[in-house]
Amino acid sequence: MAELKRAPPTSKSRGFYVRMRLLHGYGKHHQRLAQDKKSFFHRYYKWVLWLSLSFYFFCPYLLSHSPKQRLKPLRTGSAGSTHSSRALFESSLSLSNSSSTRSQEPEIDQELRGLKIYVYDLPPKYNSEWLSNERCRTHLFASEVAIHRALLTSDVRTLDPHEADFFFVPVYVSCNFSTTNGFPAIGHARSLLLSAVQLISSEQPFWNRSSGSDHVFVASHDYGACFHAMEDRAVADGVPEFLKKSIILQTFGVNYDHPCQDVEHVVIPPYIPPESLRRTLESSPANSGRRDIWVFFRGKMEVHPKNISGRFYSKAVRSVIWHKYSGDPRFYLRRHRFAGYQSEIARSVFCLCPLGWAPWSPRLAESVALGCVPVVIADGIRLPFQEAVPWPEISLAVAERDAARLGPILDRVAATNLSDIQRNLLRPEVRRALLYHDRVERGDATWHVLRALAGKLDRSCRRSRVYGQ
């Protein structure tokens, strides 16, 4: 502010007035300079702040999108395949920003090796029409439905058959239930499958170029690729000639030569409805650690070894168990069906899994999922996903000839390593590997099917063609 001074005595009042005007003008000029200076610093400050904020927010973007940091997809020689591999990784990242998810996804891509599967769109008579019977979705043979459903929404699915490694043929052969006994009747299986093969081979070139060696089918019933429920008939019929070069996903598996697995195949678990397991686990007293049943079995047990068909059901193993232990209070043995039997499994320490007509049993998966130690009584059985599920650490194998000695065998286990087996059963990845879901989840049953197929990429015509070029 300008300083006001009185003029000397000789000055007139006019001089005072003029001086004031000059001072006033000087004040405005000085104030304007100050304001300009302030405005300059204000603009300078805004630019500095803007650049700082831009640098702060833009640097992470530059780092995360740096070529050195970007994930490089697995190269397979096909642009479509590399794009889908990257999409598999990035779609998983969008679900979770956790470091654990980011660290797992490259492992998934590496294990599946950029696998691509084309799913044939067949007329409803081959699959969806059978779903009018609700049992088709939920019975123990329903893995054929579950795998098909999961593949339709999977990242490995391709809509372009020219970029596919394998071709999935969705034919439901175990959904035709007999009106006489209510069990699946698969007498129509061979003709239905042959009809599907004739259809796809006439409409598209992919079956004929490989003779079906890169085509995948599901056989979820007792003797798998032989498509018959009785072993003598299954062995006599053998694998259908038109499927002998294909890949069969089947529940039947043994560790010795057998005509019904004389074909490229993958052993898969039977189907257990996840919803029923969830309900059982939520209401089970086993969640509190209480198991009041020592040894459990519920199912078909013949009083006489040779049943009315003239065949030895279960090779007489179940009959031996019934006669030896039905009076033992520690053995909870029941011959009749019960809809809530999973709640009994959840209350049990040991669950017997003897062979039936075939070696495998749905009790294997149910027992593991519900924390009951499976006691497998089926000589030579090959269990599903042995590379991923540590069966020797979570189950007991008892020879068929030792069925009458179950009591002392289980007592010895209880006195030695039972707690270790039970602890191994609680590992989440073990349960997950034996269960199917509507969408493929890492480590679940369908994911392990895909992993097994990724190990057979030498059968992929696309891969061999690309590598040949």
Disulfide bonds with the S-S distance in Angstrom:
Cys136-Cys175 1.74
Cys226-Cys260 2.13
Cys351-Cys372 2.12
